[in-house]
């Protein structure tokens, strides 16, 4: 069986901030995942790549902390996911806030193909993109809410799913503030 990779370039969400041209316009975000994945892998793994096409450095507030995932089942209905608050909304200084984003697991982080230490990168709370930098996160969405016991998340069952990602880019720069809201097209995958 040939396994393909489904890719999507995230585009500006209609009705998002209308600041006009800004410092974040040069950031390109792409998502990709395998069209067939094994249930034994622990969930749906996907990659999110941030690229700076500007001629100057851009610093973002942790984009994974701002990432929203909507998972749809094969009939197009949303799959209930565990609630998660961005760390920055709870307390930027509270180390226990690290566990709030339980539905997403960060598997790896690379910069221009070079592996970075995940804990060190997540502790920074910002991502610095130098010109022509590719910064990539490999993530796994592995839990859903149980219909019978809402407080007990359960693993994803085999089946066909579509993943829609909404990524809010926030400038971490005091001198060049700005924001963009980007969304992917549905990324199709099948857990078997």
Order of alpha helices (4+ residues) and beta strands (2+ residues): beta-beta-beta-beta-beta-beta-beta-alpha-beta-beta-alpha-beta-beta-beta-beta-beta-beta-beta
